[in-house]
Each structure stands twice: as structure tokens, then as C-alpha cells.
Amino acid sequence: MSLVVLTNIPTPYRTAFFDALAEEAARAGKRFHVLYCAKTEPGRHWPYDASKMRHAHTVLRGFHPSFTGIHAHLNPGVLAELNRLKPDTLLIAGSWNTPTMLIAGLNIYSPHPRRFFWSEGHADAALHKGGLIAWARRRVYRTFDGFAVPNAKSAEWALAQAGGTQPVITLPNAIDAPFFARPSAAARAESRAALGLSGEGRVLVQVSALTDRKGVLELAKAFQSLPSDVRRGTTLLFVGDGERRAELAAIAAASSGAIRVLGQLPPAEVRRVLWASDAFVLNTRLDPNPLSAIEAAAAGLPIVMSSAAGNIREVVETSNTGFVINDPSDPSESLRAVLSASDAQLAEMGGRAAQLSRSQFDAPAVARSLVKQLYP
């Protein structure tokens, strides 16, 4: 009896989760193996280091063409590997139209495993809601025995595409919650000092790609347009890089220090910025399941996030951990709400966010939940 995951490439947050899943599967008496289509993809800068990965895995041989920013994988040997591993459950993660994922669904080996599609897609994030691509997507979805999804929006989408009642298991993106947890109240002041931030005044931060999709220009302009008595010395930080960085930097330069663009930072530095902040913002226009908000929750920050995010219900609404941006083109109302909230209110929201991250999104907790759902 074994569980096999087929996914595109090893990424730090996924490999850490797979390490935890390997331990949990072993406790349940199950073998666990991950098949990677490739070691990396264009634009991904994480080094592949097998010595740091504690789960059994294979990097498949194959071809990896790129078309207009879309990176495909074709690994003809995937069926031979699956026949060798003989999983009772196969979890396929990634894009539904990746050639390797389609090959893995041929089921020409025996015994046939249960095939779950692990997808973050949802209706708000779908690029093709009609036409030939939508038809092909529905056909592929209907070949799966079930779905693994991170949130309710994704569950609704998967079942709508499949047109059936296949089982749905909950599988949110997992994080290392202790890594991001703020160790003490003193960490806030220490982090601010290290970043050259004033000890007074609130600090808001958005960690994301600096692109139109993430609504960075709209957020910066809305923040700048707030009356000075509303901002009250607040600083808005942006962490990340992307096509809108130059324009964002120009807005920051004219803000008299109220807006700062910190650029791309390694995880430890991102953590420092989170510890220095009073609230996290994500003004996204299109996001299936943003991980940055979960990491910010682990740091104990209230979350101000767009309703376009797939996990808005789970991360913000259900647990009352922050504020919802209803219109990413103008997040002014939500900015006013977080800035007018008292310190005590923000602390309560941040405390609920930290508890949520530990119970729902920490890698060992997610791994335990997955194994229990697959093997009740």
C-alpha cells in the first residue's frame, strides 16, 4: 500500500511538506514517494539539493518546452515508474493540461490506483470559462476519482467541472508555522530597527510579485490618497519584484518615505519584515490560494486580503482575522478599516491568525489530516 505524488518541480514549501508527509505516511504503515517532472523551471531559482530532502523521490527524465510563459513537461517514462511503484493512491498536482499529468491518467498499468487531482483552481481564477479549452478541461476533470483542494472555492470549482459527486479532500498549502512565528514582543522593535523603520506608527506590508495581477499600483495610490490624519505616520512596505517595480518605486519616491519598495528578499528577511509589521495586505486581482497570507498569519498579523483570493473564506472571513478588500481597484475602504482599528483589535485578530496557521496550515498538521482523509 503506497501513496505517490506526481508534481512538476521541487519547491521549498512543497518539499518541506513532503518530508512531513513521508513521516506521517510511515506512521500509518504506508510507503510514500514523489515523482518530479523536472528539477526546476524557467524563472524558478530554488536549487535542487537531494541531500536536504527527507522523502523518497524520483526526478523523471523528459522534455520541458516553454510557450509564451507556460512551462510544460513531457515525461514518457511516468507510466513505467508508476507501474514500478504500484500506488494504491496517486495524487496528481499541477496544471490539468500538463502532458505528463495526462499520460499518468491512462491507467494502463495494474492495479489501478485511486487518482486524485490536487488543484488550487477556482472560478474567479479561471482564464477560460468557455470554448474548446473549457470543454477539454471538463473532460479531463471527469477522469479523476476525486479531488484534493485547498479551500471551498476550489472544491466548488472542481465538482462543477467534473459534473459529479467525486470525493473531495482538503489539502491546503502547508507552511513551517514555527519559522514565521514572532518569538517575542521585542522582535517587533528589533526588526524595525534592523530595517530602519520608526518605532512609532503602524507598518503595513504586501509580499507578492509586483505585477498588475497583485494590484500593487492600486494599493500604493489608494494609500497615498488617504488623508494624513487617517494614515497617522503609517508606512506601507512592498516585498517582491516584477514588471511594475519601476512605477511603484516612482510612487514611493514621491511619498516622503511613507511607501518603501524592498525588492525580492530571502525567506529569513521576509520573516523579519513580517515581524516588524502590524498588518499584512494582499490586494490581488487573481490568486487561487496565496501562500504569503498564510505565512503572515503565522507571524501573528491581521490579514487584509482581496475577495479574489481563493482562500479568503478560510484565512480571513471564517476566523475573523482581518478585513476583506471587496474591490482591488480601490482598496481605500479596507485600508481605512485596518488603520482605524485599535491596537487591541489588531492584536486579537493577529492572535486568531497565528492560532489558525498552527492548527490548519502547519506542515505536520496538514500531513496528518491528509493521511486520515485518504486512509480513514
C-alpha positions in Angstrom: 0.0 0.0 0.0 1.6 3.3 -1.1 0.8 6.9 -1.7 2.6 8.6 -4.7 2.5 12.2 -5.6 3.2 13.4 -9.2 4.1 17.1 -9.4 6.1 19.5 -11.5 9.2 20.6 -9.6 10.6 20.6 -6.0 9.9 23.9 -4.3 10.9 24.7 -0.7 7.4 24.8 0.7 6.3 21.6 -1.1 9.5 19.6 -0.2 9.1 20.6 3.4 5.5 19.3 3.4 6.5 16.1 1.6 9.1 15.5 4.3 6.3 15.8 6.9 4.0 13.6 4.8 6.6 10.9 4.5 6.9 10.7 8.3 3.1 10.6 8.7 2.7 8.0 6.0 5.3 5.8 7.6 3.4 6.1 11.0 0.3 4.9 9.2 2.2 1.9 7.6 2.2 3.4 4.1 5.0 3.9 1.6 5.4 7.3 0.2 7.1 8.5 -3.0 7.2 11.7 -5.0 7.7 11.9 -8.8 9.0 15.2 -10.0 8.7 16.2 -13.7 11.9 18.3 -13.5 14.4 19.8 -11.1 13.4 23.3 -12.0 11.5 25.6 -14.4 12.4 29.0 -16.0 12.0 31.8 -13.5 12.3 29.5 -10.5 15.6 30.0 -8.6 15.5 27.3 -6.0 18.4 24.9 -6.2 17.7 21.2 -6.3 19.5 19.5 -3.4 18.5 15.9 -2.8 20.6 15.7 0.4 18.2 18.1 2.1 15.1 16.2 1.0 13.9 13.5 3.5 11.3 11.9 1.3 11.8 9.2 -1.3 11.6 10.8 -4.7 12.5 10.4 -8.4 13.2 13.2 -10.9 11.8 11.8 -14.2 13.6 12.2 -17.5 11.7 14.2 -20.0 11.3 17.2 -22.2 10.3 20.6 -20.9 9.1 23.1 -23.7 8.0 26.6 -22.9 5.4 28.5 -24.8 4.6 32.2 -24.1 5.4 31.8 -20.4 3.7 28.5 -20.0 6.1 25.7 -19.0 5.1 22.2 -20.0 6.5 18.8 -19.0 6.6 15.6 -21.1 7.9 12.6 -19.2 7.1 9.5 -21.2 8.6 7.2 -18.5 6.0 8.2 -15.9 3.9 5.1 -16.6 6.8 2.8 -16.1 7.6 4.5 -12.8 4.0 4.2 -11.6 3.9 0.5 -12.6 7.1 0.0 -10.6 5.8 1.8 -7.5 2.2 0.4 -7.8 0.5 3.1 -5.7 -3.0 2.4 -4.3 -3.4 6.2 -4.3 -2.0 8.7 -6.8 -2.1 12.4 -6.1 -1.5 14.5 -9.3 -0.5 18.1 -8.6 -0.2 20.8 -11.1 -1.9 22.0 -14.3 -4.6 19.7 -15.6 -3.3 20.1 -19.2 0.4 19.2 -18.5 1.3 16.3 -20.9 2.8 14.2 -18.1 -0.3 14.5 -15.9 -2.4 13.4 -18.9 -0.2 10.4 -19.5 -0.4 9.4 -15.9 -4.2 9.2 -16.3 -4.1 6.5 -18.9 -4.4 3.7 -16.3 -2.8 1.1 -18.5 -0.9 -0.5 -15.5 -2.5 -2.7 -12.9 -3.7 -2.5 -10.2 -5.3 0.9 -11.0 -4.8 3.4 -8.2 -7.3 5.9 -6.9 -6.4 9.1 -8.8 -6.9 12.5 -7.0 -6.3 15.7 -8.8 -4.6 18.3 -6.4 -5.7 21.7 -7.8 -5.9 25.2 -6.5 -8.1 26.5 -9.4 -11.4 28.2 -8.8 -14.0 30.1 -10.8 -12.6 33.5 -10.1 -9.1 32.4 -11.3 -10.1 30.6 -14.4 -8.8 32.1 -17.6 -11.0 30.2 -20.0 -14.6 29.8 -18.8 -16.0 28.8 -22.2 -14.9 27.4 -25.5 -12.7 24.4 -26.5 -10.3 24.7 -23.6 -13.1 24.7 -21.1 -14.6 21.7 -22.8 -11.3 19.8 -22.7 -10.8 20.8 -19.0 -14.2 19.3 -18.1 -13.4 16.1 -19.9 -10.1 15.7 -18.0 -11.6 16.5 -14.6 -14.2 13.8 -15.2 -11.5 11.1 -15.4 -10.4 11.6 -11.8 -11.7 9.6 -8.9 -11.6 12.6 -6.5 -10.0 16.0 -5.8 -7.6 17.4 -3.3 -8.3 21.2 -2.8 -7.1 23.9 -0.5 -10.3 25.8 0.0 -14.1 25.8 -0.5 -13.9 27.9 -3.7 -11.6 25.2 -5.3 -13.9 22.4 -4.1 -16.9 24.1 -5.7 -15.0 24.6 -9.0 -13.7 21.0 -9.1 -17.1 19.4 -8.7 -18.7 21.8 -11.2 -16.0 20.9 -13.8 -16.4 17.2 -13.0 -20.2 17.3 -13.1 -20.4 14.6 -10.5 -20.1 13.8 -6.8 -16.5 12.6 -6.5 -15.0 12.7 -3.1 -13.2 15.9 -2.2 -10.4 16.1 0.4 -9.0 19.2 2.0 -5.3 19.9 1.3 -4.2 23.4 2.0 -0.8 24.8 1.2 1.4 23.9 4.2 4.0 26.2 5.8 6.5 26.0 8.6 4.5 27.9 11.1 7.1 28.0 13.9 9.6 29.5 11.4 7.4 32.6 10.9 6.0 32.9 14.4 7.2 36.1 16.1 9.3 34.9 19.1 8.5 37.8 21.4 7.1 41.3 21.6 10.7 42.6 21.5 11.1 41.1 18.0 8.9 43.8 16.5 11.1 46.7 17.8 14.3 44.8 16.9 13.1 44.1 13.4 12.1 47.7 12.9 15.5 48.9 14.0 17.2 46.5 11.6 15.0 47.8 8.7 15.5 51.4 9.6 11.8 51.9 10.4 10.5 54.2 13.1 9.4 52.6 16.3 6.2 54.6 16.2 3.5 54.4 13.6 1.9 51.4 12.0 3.6 49.4 9.3 1.6 47.6 6.6 3.2 45.1 4.2 2.3 43.4 1.0 4.5 40.4 0.0 3.9 39.5 -3.6 5.1 39.8 -7.2 5.0 43.5 -8.2 2.5 43.0 -11.1 -0.9 44.2 -12.2 -2.3 40.9 -11.1 -1.4 41.7 -7.5 -2.9 45.2 -7.6 0.3 46.9 -6.3 -0.1 50.2 -8.1 -3.8 50.5 -7.0 -2.8 49.7 -3.4 0.0 52.3 -3.4 -2.2 55.0 -5.0 -5.1 54.3 -2.6 -2.7 54.5 0.4 -1.2 57.8 -0.8 -4.7 59.3 -1.3 -5.7 58.7 2.3 -5.8 61.9 4.4 -2.8 62.4 6.6 -4.9 62.1 9.8 -6.0 58.6 8.6 -2.5 57.4 7.8 -1.1 58.8 11.0 2.5 58.1 10.2 1.8 54.6 8.7 4.4 53.1 6.4 3.5 50.8 3.5 6.1 48.2 2.5 6.3 46.2 -0.7 8.4 43.0 -0.8 8.9 41.3 -4.1 9.9 42.0 -7.7 8.1 42.3 -11.0 7.1 44.3 -14.1 5.6 47.2 -12.0 8.6 47.7 -9.7 9.8 50.9 -11.5 6.4 52.5 -11.4 5.9 51.5 -7.8 9.4 52.9 -6.9 8.4 56.2 -8.5 5.3 56.4 -6.4 7.4 55.5 -3.3 10.0 58.2 -4.2 7.2 60.9 -4.1 5.7 59.6 -0.8 8.2 61.2 1.6 9.1 57.8 3.0 5.5 56.6 3.5 5.9 53.9 0.9 9.0 51.7 0.6 9.9 49.0 -2.0 12.2 46.5 -0.5 12.6 44.2 -3.5 13.0 40.4 -3.6 14.1 39.0 -0.2 15.1 35.6 1.1 12.7 33.8 3.5 14.6 34.9 6.7 14.4 38.6 5.6 10.7 38.3 4.6 10.1 37.0 8.1 11.9 40.0 9.6 9.7 42.3 7.6 6.6 40.4 8.8 7.8 40.7 12.4 8.3 44.5 12.0 4.7 44.9 10.6 1.3 45.5 12.2 -0.8 44.1 9.3 -0.4 42.2 6.0 -2.1 43.3 2.8 -2.7 41.4 -0.4 -4.6 43.5 -3.0 -4.7 40.7 -5.5 -7.0 40.5 -8.6 -6.4 36.9 -9.3 -5.0 34.3 -6.8 -6.0 30.7 -6.5 -4.5 30.2 -3.0 -1.9 32.7 -1.9 0.7 31.3 0.5 2.1 34.7 1.6 -1.1 35.4 3.6 -0.7 32.2 5.5 2.9 32.9 6.3 1.8 36.4 7.6 -0.9 34.8 9.7 1.8 32.6 11.3 3.7 35.8 12.2 0.6 36.9 14.1 -0.5 39.6 11.6 -4.1 40.6 10.8 -4.8 39.9 7.2 -6.2 42.5 4.8 -6.9 40.5 1.6 -8.9 40.7 -1.6 -12.0 38.7 -2.1 -10.5 37.5 -5.3 -8.1 35.2 -3.3 -9.3 31.6 -3.3 -8.6 31.1 0.4 -10.3 34.4 1.6 -13.0 32.4 3.5 -10.6 30.1 5.3 -7.9 32.7 6.1 -10.0 35.8 6.9 -13.7 35.5 6.9 -14.4 32.3 8.9 -11.8 33.0 11.6 -12.3 36.8 11.7 -8.6 37.5 11.3 -8.8 40.8 9.4 -10.5 42.7 6.6 -11.8 41.9 3.1 -10.9 44.1 0.1 -14.1 43.9 -2.0 -12.7 45.9 -4.9 -8.9 45.6 -5.7 -9.2 48.6 -8.0 -9.9 50.8 -4.9 -8.8 49.2 -1.5 -9.3 52.5 0.3 -12.2 51.3 2.5 -10.2 48.3 3.8 -7.1 50.5 4.4 -9.2 52.9 6.4 -10.6 50.0 8.4 -7.3 48.5 9.4 -5.8 51.9 10.2 -8.8 52.9 12.4 -8.8 49.6 14.3 -7.4 49.8 17.8 -4.1 48.1 18.8 -6.2 45.7 20.9 -8.4 44.8 18.0 -5.4 44.2 15.7 -3.8 42.1 18.4 -6.9 39.9 18.8 -7.1 39.4 15.0 -3.4 38.6 14.9 -3.7 36.1 17.7 -6.5 34.3 15.9 -4.5 34.3 12.7 -1.5 32.7 14.5 -3.7 30.0 16.0 -5.2 29.3 12.6 -1.8 28.9 11.0 -0.7 26.4 13.7 -3.9 24.3 13.6 -4.7 24.4 9.9 -1.6 25.2 7.8 1.5 23.9 9.7 3.1 21.1 7.6 2.8 18.3 10.2 -0.9 19.1 10.9 -1.7 19.2 7.1 0.1 15.9 6.6 -1.8 14.2 9.5 -5.1 15.4 8.1 -4.3 14.2 4.6 -3.4 10.7 5.6 -6.5 10.5 7.8 -8.7 11.6 4.9 -7.1 9.2 2.4 -6.9 6.2 4.7 -9.7 6.6 7.3 
